[in-house]
Amino acid sequence: MQLSPRFTAQLDKITGGCIYNAPMNEYTSFKIGGAADVLAQPSSSEQIGDIIRICGEYDTPYTVIGNGSNLLVSDCGIRGVVVMIGGNFSDISVTNTAITAQSGALLGKIANTAAASGLSGLEFASGIPGTLGGALFMNAGAYGGEMKDVVVRTEYITPDGDIRTVEGDAHMFRYRGSMFADGGHIILQSEMHLTRGGEKDIRAKMSELNAKRRDKQPLNMPSAGSTFKRPKDHFAGTLIEQCGLKGYTVGGAQVSEKHAGFVVNIGGATAVDVMRLMEHVQTTVYKQCGVMLEPEVRMLGF
């Protein structure tokens, strides 16, 4: 879309410089996606609020992402401003048994900080390749743990630019969802309450879970993690494998030969390839098993 020079000048002033026509295949773990009109990487809550404000003033859409680990971006890219909240906004602090982290902090780094402080409860998150903000957005979980188990308080910005706080059950955590998946809010930071434990035991548990992940998942291939949500009373990967779809390929997109719950980029995959593959998987599983799989991957720009 055509952006006003005055708008882009203000945006650059806020952030210290943005990236224009940013190739999103360089900013997603899937290595797929066309160009975003603008990629802004704020380093403070004030900058985030200012970006929202001027986007409203200039009637320009904005999209918030973390480190791009759960995204499928359209081959046509994303119009407007992509606000990437990552390493520039990733402070972590520990007070007694509580950890407070900004939304751009990686889950693995938060889990390691907890372990170093003798705090247990985030072992499940140590191998999830996302930011805290993304994890809260979808209530990320693995191996029996979820973000809802540890998060007690979150500070966020509303679409109107107001800073608010939510606590406890008001997060509306559910399977792969939260209040943040519904309302266009931008997560700033969250406080997590953990329990005391021995660092050696905590790290042993983290190592055990990460070994399981390496053994079962195609971590050496570009992907967006689990492609489909877990259906009630079933596992998506098991259903897909039972339908004989392991290794099924459309263009450069493939149902992983290692774990059927993952779609991987075997080289040069487009978003259209992935979409067609996902649709084929959904149709086949529904016809053979009577279960309609729902995407877990967040799709942008379509």
Contacts in CASP RR format, 6 or more apart in sequence:
PFRMAT RR
TARGET T0000
AUTHOR 0000-0000-0000
METHOD contacts of the structure
MODEL  1
MQLSPRFTAQLDKITGGCIYNAPMNEYTSFKIGGAADVLAQPSSSEQIGD
IIRICGEYDTPYTVIGNGSNLLVSDCGIRGVVVMIGGNFSDISVTNTAIT
AQSGALLGKIANTAAASGLSGLEFASGIPGTLGGALFMNAGAYGGEMKDV
VVRTEYITPDGDIRTVEGDAHMFRYRGSMFADGGHIILQSEMHLTRGGEK
DIRAKMSELNAKRRDKQPLNMPSAGSTFKRPKDHFAGTLIEQCGLKGYTV
GGAQVSEKHAGFVVNIGGATAVDVMRLMEHVQTTVYKQCGVMLEPEVRML
GF
1 37 0 8 1.000
1 60 0 8 1.000
1 79 0 8 1.000
1 80 0 8 1.000
3 37 0 8 1.000
3 38 0 8 1.000
3 58 0 8 1.000
3 60 0 8 1.000
3 80 0 8 1.000
4 58 0 8 1.000
7 54 0 8 1.000
7 58 0 8 1.000
7 60 0 8 1.000
8 18 0 8 1.000
8 20 0 8 1.000
8 38 0 8 1.000
10 54 0 8 1.000
11 17 0 8 1.000
11 18 0 8 1.000
11 38 0 8 1.000
11 40 0 8 1.000
11 51 0 8 1.000
11 54 0 8 1.000
11 81 0 8 1.000
12 18 0 8 1.000
14 40 0 8 1.000
14 42 0 8 1.000
14 47 0 8 1.000
14 50 0 8 1.000
14 51 0 8 1.000
14 54 0 8 1.000
15 40 0 8 1.000
15 41 0 8 1.000
15 42 0 8 1.000
15 43 0 8 1.000
15 47 0 8 1.000
15 51 0 8 1.000
18 38 0 8 1.000
18 39 0 8 1.000
18 40 0 8 1.000
18 41 0 8 1.000
18 81 0 8 1.000
19 38 0 8 1.000
19 39 0 8 1.000
19 41 0 8 1.000
20 37 0 8 1.000
20 38 0 8 1.000
20 39 0 8 1.000
21 35 0 8 1.000
21 36 0 8 1.000
21 37 0 8 1.000
22 35 0 8 1.000
22 36 0 8 1.000
22 38 0 8 1.000
22 39 0 8 1.000
22 82 0 8 1.000
23 33 0 8 1.000
23 34 0 8 1.000
23 35 0 8 1.000
24 32 0 8 1.000
24 33 0 8 1.000
24 34 0 8 1.000
24 35 0 8 1.000
24 36 0 8 1.000
24 73 0 8 1.000
24 77 0 8 1.000
24 78 0 8 1.000
24 82 0 8 1.000
25 31 0 8 1.000
25 32 0 8 1.000
25 33 0 8 1.000
25 34 0 8 1.000
25 73 0 8 1.000
27 39 0 8 1.000
27 65 0 8 1.000
27 68 0 8 1.000
27 84 0 8 1.000
28 68 0 8 1.000
28 69 0 8 1.000
28 71 0 8 1.000
28 72 0 8 1.000
28 73 0 8 1.000
28 224 0 8 1.000
29 67 0 8 1.000
29 68 0 8 1.000
29 69 0 8 1.000
29 70 0 8 1.000
29 71 0 8 1.000
29 129 0 8 1.000
29 222 0 8 1.000
29 223 0 8 1.000
29 224 0 8 1.000
29 225 0 8 1.000
30 71 0 8 1.000
30 72 0 8 1.000
30 73 0 8 1.000
30 222 0 8 1.000
30 223 0 8 1.000
30 224 0 8 1.000
30 265 0 8 1.000
30 269 0 8 1.000
30 274 0 8 1.000
31 222 0 8 1.000
31 265 0 8 1.000
31 268 0 8 1.000
31 269 0 8 1.000
32 72 0 8 1.000
32 73 0 8 1.000
32 75 0 8 1.000
32 222 0 8 1.000
32 265 0 8 1.000
32 269 0 8 1.000
32 270 0 8 1.000
32 271 0 8 1.000
32 274 0 8 1.000
33 72 0 8 1.000
33 73 0 8 1.000
33 74 0 8 1.000
33 75 0 8 1.000
33 77 0 8 1.000
33 270 0 8 1.000
33 271 0 8 1.000
34 73 0 8 1.000
34 74 0 8 1.000
34 75 0 8 1.000
34 76 0 8 1.000
34 77 0 8 1.000
34 78 0 8 1.000
35 77 0 8 1.000
36 63 0 8 1.000
36 77 0 8 1.000
36 78 0 8 1.000
36 80 0 8 1.000
36 81 0 8 1.000
36 82 0 8 1.000
37 78 0 8 1.000
37 79 0 8 1.000
37 80 0 8 1.000
37 81 0 8 1.000
37 82 0 8 1.000
38 80 0 8 1.000
38 81 0 8 1.000
38 82 0 8 1.000
39 81 0 8 1.000
39 82 0 8 1.000
39 84 0 8 1.000
40 51 0 8 1.000
40 81 0 8 1.000
40 82 0 8 1.000
40 83 0 8 1.000
40 84 0 8 1.000
41 84 0 8 1.000
41 85 0 8 1.000
41 86 0 8 1.000
41 87 0 8 1.000
41 88 0 8 1.000
42 48 0 8 1.000
42 51 0 8 1.000
42 83 0 8 1.000
42 85 0 8 1.000
42 88 0 8 1.000
42 89 0 8 1.000
43 88 0 8 1.000
43 89 0 8 1.000
44 89 0 8 1.000
45 155 0 8 1.000
45 157 0 8 1.000
45 163 0 8 1.000
45 188 0 8 1.000
48 83 0 8 1.000
48 85 0 8 1.000
48 89 0 8 1.000
48 157 0 8 1.000
48 186 0 8 1.000
48 188 0 8 1.000
49 157 0 8 1.000
49 161 0 8 1.000
49 186 0 8 1.000
51 62 0 8 1.000
51 81 0 8 1.000
51 83 0 8 1.000
52 62 0 8 1.000
52 157 0 8 1.000
52 159 0 8 1.000
52 161 0 8 1.000
52 186 0 8 1.000
53 161 0 8 1.000
54 60 0 8 1.000
55 61 0 8 1.000
55 62 0 8 1.000
55 80 0 8 1.000
55 81 0 8 1.000
60 80 0 8 1.000
60 81 0 8 1.000
61 79 0 8 1.000
61 80 0 8 1.000
61 81 0 8 1.000
62 80 0 8 1.000
62 81 0 8 1.000
62 82 0 8 1.000
62 83 0 8 1.000
63 78 0 8 1.000
63 80 0 8 1.000
63 81 0 8 1.000
63 82 0 8 1.000
63 83 0 8 1.000
63 300 0 8 1.000
63 301 0 8 1.000
64 82 0 8 1.000
64 83 0 8 1.000
64 85 0 8 1.000
64 184 0 8 1.000
64 186 0 8 1.000
65 71 0 8 1.000
65 82 0 8 1.000
65 83 0 8 1.000
65 84 0 8 1.000
65 85 0 8 1.000
65 300 0 8 1.000
66 84 0 8 1.000
66 85 0 8 1.000
66 86 0 8 1.000
66 103 0 8 1.000
66 104 0 8 1.000
66 130 0 8 1.000
66 131 0 8 1.000
66 133 0 8 1.000
66 134 0 8 1.000
67 84 0 8 1.000
67 86 0 8 1.000
67 104 0 8 1.000
67 106 0 8 1.000
67 129 0 8 1.000
67 130 0 8 1.000
67 131 0 8 1.000
68 130 0 8 1.000
69 129 0 8 1.000
69 130 0 8 1.000
69 131 0 8 1.000
69 224 0 8 1.000
69 225 0 8 1.000
70 130 0 8 1.000
70 134 0 8 1.000
70 138 0 8 1.000
70 224 0 8 1.000
70 225 0 8 1.000
70 296 0 8 1.000
70 297 0 8 1.000
70 298 0 8 1.000
71 224 0 8 1.000
71 297 0 8 1.000
71 298 0 8 1.000
71 299 0 8 1.000
71 300 0 8 1.000
72 224 0 8 1.000
72 271 0 8 1.000
72 274 0 8 1.000
72 275 0 8 1.000
72 297 0 8 1.000
72 298 0 8 1.000
72 299 0 8 1.000
72 300 0 8 1.000
73 271 0 8 1.000
73 299 0 8 1.000
73 300 0 8 1.000
73 301 0 8 1.000
74 271 0 8 1.000
74 299 0 8 1.000
74 300 0 8 1.000
74 301 0 8 1.000
74 302 0 8 1.000
75 270 0 8 1.000
75 271 0 8 1.000
75 272 0 8 1.000
76 301 0 8 1.000
77 300 0 8 1.000
77 301 0 8 1.000
78 300 0 8 1.000
78 301 0 8 1.000
79 301 0 8 1.000
83 186 0 8 1.000
85 103 0 8 1.000
85 104 0 8 1.000
85 131 0 8 1.000
85 133 0 8 1.000
85 186 0 8 1.000
85 187 0 8 1.000
86 103 0 8 1.000
86 104 0 8 1.000
86 105 0 8 1.000
86 131 0 8 1.000
87 104 0 8 1.000
87 105 0 8 1.000
88 104 0 8 1.000
89 102 0 8 1.000
89 103 0 8 1.000
89 104 0 8 1.000
90 101 0 8 1.000
90 102 0 8 1.000
90 104 0 8 1.000
90 105 0 8 1.000
90 106 0 8 1.000
90 109 0 8 1.000
90 131 0 8 1.000
91 101 0 8 1.000
91 102 0 8 1.000
91 105 0 8 1.000
92 99 0 8 1.000
92 100 0 8 1.000
92 101 0 8 1.000
92 102 0 8 1.000
92 105 0 8 1.000
92 109 0 8 1.000
92 110 0 8 1.000
92 113 0 8 1.000
93 99 0 8 1.000
93 100 0 8 1.000
93 101 0 8 1.000
94 100 0 8 1.000
94 113 0 8 1.000
94 114 0 8 1.000
94 117 0 8 1.000
94 119 0 8 1.000
97 119 0 8 1.000
97 193 0 8 1.000
97 194 0 8 1.000
97 195 0 8 1.000
97 196 0 8 1.000
98 152 0 8 1.000
98 191 0 8 1.000
98 192 0 8 1.000
98 193 0 8 1.000
98 194 0 8 1.000
99 110 0 8 1.000
99 113 0 8 1.000
99 114 0 8 1.000
99 117 0 8 1.000
99 119 0 8 1.000
99 122 0 8 1.000
99 191 0 8 1.000
99 192 0 8 1.000
99 194 0 8 1.000
100 189 0 8 1.000
100 190 0 8 1.000
100 191 0 8 1.000
100 192 0 8 1.000
101 110 0 8 1.000
101 132 0 8 1.000
101 189 0 8 1.000
101 190 0 8 1.000
101 192 0 8 1.000
102 132 0 8 1.000
102 188 0 8 1.000
102 189 0 8 1.000
103 131 0 8 1.000
103 132 0 8 1.000
103 133 0 8 1.000
103 134 0 8 1.000
103 136 0 8 1.000
103 186 0 8 1.000
103 187 0 8 1.000
103 188 0 8 1.000
103 189 0 8 1.000
103 190 0 8 1.000
104 131 0 8 1.000
104 132 0 8 1.000
104 133 0 8 1.000
105 131 0 8 1.000
105 132 0 8 1.000
106 129 0 8 1.000
106 130 0 8 1.000
106 131 0 8 1.000
106 132 0 8 1.000
107 122 0 8 1.000
107 125 0 8 1.000
107 126 0 8 1.000
107 127 0 8 1.000
107 128 0 8 1.000
107 129 0 8 1.000
107 130 0 8 1.000
107 131 0 8 1.000
107 132 0 8 1.000
107 135 0 8 1.000
107 140 0 8 1.000
108 125 0 8 1.000
108 126 0 8 1.000
108 127 0 8 1.000
108 128 0 8 1.000
108 130 0 8 1.000
110 122 0 8 1.000
110 125 0 8 1.000
110 132 0 8 1.000
110 192 0 8 1.000
111 122 0 8 1.000
111 123 0 8 1.000
111 125 0 8 1.000
111 126 0 8 1.000
111 127 0 8 1.000
111 206 0 8 1.000
112 126 0 8 1.000
114 120 0 8 1.000
114 121 0 8 1.000
114 122 0 8 1.000
114 194 0 8 1.000
114 202 0 8 1.000
115 122 0 8 1.000
115 123 0 8 1.000
115 126 0 8 1.000
115 199 0 8 1.000
115 202 0 8 1.000
115 203 0 8 1.000
115 206 0 8 1.000
116 199 0 8 1.000
118 196 0 8 1.000
118 197 0 8 1.000
118 198 0 8 1.000
118 199 0 8 1.000
118 202 0 8 1.000
119 194 0 8 1.000
119 195 0 8 1.000
119 196 0 8 1.000
119 197 0 8 1.000
119 202 0 8 1.000
120 194 0 8 1.000
120 195 0 8 1.000
120 196 0 8 1.000
120 197 0 8 1.000
120 198 0 8 1.000
120 201 0 8 1.000
120 202 0 8 1.000
120 205 0 8 1.000
121 149 0 8 1.000
121 150 0 8 1.000
121 194 0 8 1.000
121 195 0 8 1.000
122 150 0 8 1.000
122 192 0 8 1.000
122 194 0 8 1.000
123 202 0 8 1.000
123 205 0 8 1.000
123 206 0 8 1.000
123 209 0 8 1.000
124 141 0 8 1.000
124 142 0 8 1.000
124 143 0 8 1.000
124 144 0 8 1.000
124 145 0 8 1.000
124 146 0 8 1.000
124 209 0 8 1.000
125 135 0 8 1.000
125 140 0 8 1.000
125 141 0 8 1.000
125 142 0 8 1.000
125 145 0 8 1.000
125 147 0 8 1.000
126 206 0 8 1.000
126 209 0 8 1.000
126 210 0 8 1.000
127 142 0 8 1.000
127 206 0 8 1.000
127 209 0 8 1.000
127 210 0 8 1.000
127 213 0 8 1.000
128 135 0 8 1.000
128 140 0 8 1.000
128 141 0 8 1.000
128 142 0 8 1.000
129 225 0 8 1.000
130 140 0 8 1.000
132 187 0 8 1.000
132 189 0 8 1.000
132 190 0 8 1.000
133 180 0 8 1.000
133 187 0 8 1.000
133 190 0 8 1.000
134 140 0 8 1.000
134 187 0 8 1.000
135 141 0 8 1.000
135 147 0 8 1.000
136 147 0 8 1.000
136 151 0 8 1.000
136 154 0 8 1.000
136 171 0 8 1.000
136 178 0 8 1.000
136 180 0 8 1.000
136 187 0 8 1.000
136 190 0 8 1.000
137 177 0 8 1.000
137 178 0 8 1.000
137 180 0 8 1.000
137 181 0 8 1.000
137 187 0 8 1.000
138 176 0 8 1.000
138 177 0 8 1.000
138 178 0 8 1.000
138 181 0 8 1.000
138 296 0 8 1.000
138 298 0 8 1.000
139 146 0 8 1.000
139 147 0 8 1.000
139 148 0 8 1.000
139 173 0 8 1.000
139 174 0 8 1.000
139 175 0 8 1.000
139 176 0 8 1.000
139 177 0 8 1.000
139 178 0 8 1.000
140 146 0 8 1.000
140 147 0 8 1.000
140 176 0 8 1.000
141 147 0 8 1.000
142 209 0 8 1.000
142 213 0 8 1.000
143 209 0 8 1.000
143 212 0 8 1.000
146 173 0 8 1.000
147 173 0 8 1.000
148 171 0 8 1.000
148 173 0 8 1.000
148 178 0 8 1.000
150 192 0 8 1.000
150 193 0 8 1.000
150 194 0 8 1.000
151 168 0 8 1.000
151 171 0 8 1.000
151 173 0 8 1.000
151 190 0 8 1.000
151 191 0 8 1.000
151 192 0 8 1.000
152 167 0 8 1.000
152 168 0 8 1.000
152 191 0 8 1.000
152 192 0 8 1.000
152 193 0 8 1.000
153 165 0 8 1.000
153 166 0 8 1.000
153 167 0 8 1.000
153 168 0 8 1.000
153 190 0 8 1.000
153 191 0 8 1.000
154 165 0 8 1.000
154 166 0 8 1.000
154 167 0 8 1.000
154 171 0 8 1.000
154 187 0 8 1.000
154 188 0 8 1.000
154 189 0 8 1.000
154 190 0 8 1.000
154 191 0 8 1.000
155 163 0 8 1.000
155 164 0 8 1.000
155 165 0 8 1.000
155 187 0 8 1.000
155 188 0 8 1.000
155 189 0 8 1.000
155 190 0 8 1.000
156 163 0 8 1.000
156 164 0 8 1.000
156 165 0 8 1.000
156 166 0 8 1.000
156 180 0 8 1.000
156 185 0 8 1.000
156 186 0 8 1.000
156 187 0 8 1.000
156 188 0 8 1.000
157 163 0 8 1.000
157 164 0 8 1.000
157 185 0 8 1.000
157 186 0 8 1.000
157 188 0 8 1.000
158 164 0 8 1.000
158 184 0 8 1.000
158 185 0 8 1.000
159 183 0 8 1.000
159 184 0 8 1.000
159 185 0 8 1.000
163 188 0 8 1.000
166 179 0 8 1.000
170 179 0 8 1.000
171 178 0 8 1.000
171 179 0 8 1.000
172 178 0 8 1.000
172 179 0 8 1.000
172 182 0 8 1.000
175 229 0 8 1.000
175 230 0 8 1.000
176 229 0 8 1.000
176 296 0 8 1.000
179 185 0 8 1.000
180 187 0 8 1.000
213 219 0 8 1.000
216 258 0 8 1.000
216 259 0 8 1.000
217 225 0 8 1.000
217 258 0 8 1.000
217 259 0 8 1.000
217 262 0 8 1.000
218 256 0 8 1.000
218 257 0 8 1.000
218 258 0 8 1.000
218 259 0 8 1.000
218 262 0 8 1.000
218 264 0 8 1.000
221 256 0 8 1.000
221 262 0 8 1.000
221 264 0 8 1.000
221 265 0 8 1.000
221 266 0 8 1.000
222 264 0 8 1.000
222 265 0 8 1.000
222 267 0 8 1.000
222 269 0 8 1.000
223 256 0 8 1.000
223 262 0 8 1.000
223 263 0 8 1.000
223 264 0 8 1.000
223 265 0 8 1.000
224 263 0 8 1.000
224 297 0 8 1.000
225 262 0 8 1.000
225 296 0 8 1.000
225 297 0 8 1.000
226 236 0 8 1.000
226 261 0 8 1.000
226 262 0 8 1.000
226 296 0 8 1.000
227 236 0 8 1.000
227 261 0 8 1.000
227 262 0 8 1.000
227 263 0 8 1.000
227 278 0 8 1.000
227 281 0 8 1.000
227 295 0 8 1.000
227 296 0 8 1.000
227 297 0 8 1.000
228 236 0 8 1.000
228 237 0 8 1.000
228 240 0 8 1.000
228 261 0 8 1.000
228 278 0 8 1.000
228 281 0 8 1.000
228 282 0 8 1.000
228 293 0 8 1.000
228 294 0 8 1.000
228 295 0 8 1.000
228 296 0 8 1.000
229 236 0 8 1.000
229 293 0 8 1.000
229 294 0 8 1.000
229 295 0 8 1.000
229 296 0 8 1.000
230 236 0 8 1.000
231 239 0 8 1.000
231 291 0 8 1.000
231 292 0 8 1.000
231 293 0 8 1.000
231 294 0 8 1.000
234 289 0 8 1.000
234 291 0 8 1.000
236 260 0 8 1.000
236 261 0 8 1.000
236 293 0 8 1.000
237 259 0 8 1.000
237 260 0 8 1.000
237 261 0 8 1.000
238 260 0 8 1.000
239 285 0 8 1.000
239 289 0 8 1.000
239 291 0 8 1.000
239 293 0 8 1.000
240 246 0 8 1.000
240 255 0 8 1.000
240 260 0 8 1.000
240 261 0 8 1.000
240 281 0 8 1.000
240 285 0 8 1.000
240 293 0 8 1.000
241 260 0 8 1.000
242 288 0 8 1.000
242 289 0 8 1.000
243 281 0 8 1.000
243 284 0 8 1.000
243 285 0 8 1.000
243 288 0 8 1.000
243 289 0 8 1.000
245 255 0 8 1.000
245 260 0 8 1.000
245 280 0 8 1.000
245 281 0 8 1.000
245 284 0 8 1.000
245 285 0 8 1.000
246 255 0 8 1.000
246 256 0 8 1.000
246 257 0 8 1.000
246 260 0 8 1.000
247 254 0 8 1.000
247 255 0 8 1.000
247 256 0 8 1.000
247 257 0 8 1.000
248 254 0 8 1.000
248 255 0 8 1.000
248 277 0 8 1.000
248 280 0 8 1.000
248 281 0 8 1.000
249 255 0 8 1.000
249 266 0 8 1.000
249 277 0 8 1.000
250 273 0 8 1.000
250 274 0 8 1.000
250 276 0 8 1.000
250 277 0 8 1.000
250 280 0 8 1.000
251 268 0 8 1.000
251 269 0 8 1.000
251 270 0 8 1.000
251 273 0 8 1.000
252 265 0 8 1.000
252 266 0 8 1.000
252 267 0 8 1.000
252 268 0 8 1.000
252 269 0 8 1.000
252 270 0 8 1.000
252 273 0 8 1.000
253 263 0 8 1.000
253 264 0 8 1.000
253 265 0 8 1.000
253 266 0 8 1.000
253 269 0 8 1.000
253 270 0 8 1.000
253 273 0 8 1.000
253 274 0 8 1.000
253 276 0 8 1.000
253 277 0 8 1.000
254 263 0 8 1.000
254 264 0 8 1.000
254 266 0 8 1.000
254 277 0 8 1.000
255 261 0 8 1.000
255 262 0 8 1.000
255 263 0 8 1.000
255 277 0 8 1.000
255 281 0 8 1.000
256 262 0 8 1.000
256 263 0 8 1.000
256 264 0 8 1.000
263 274 0 8 1.000
263 277 0 8 1.000
263 278 0 8 1.000
263 281 0 8 1.000
265 274 0 8 1.000
271 302 0 8 1.000
275 302 0 8 1.000
278 295 0 8 1.000
281 293 0 8 1.000
282 292 0 8 1.000
282 293 0 8 1.000
285 291 0 8 1.000
285 292 0 8 1.000
285 293 0 8 1.000
286 292 0 8 1.000
286 293 0 8 1.000
END
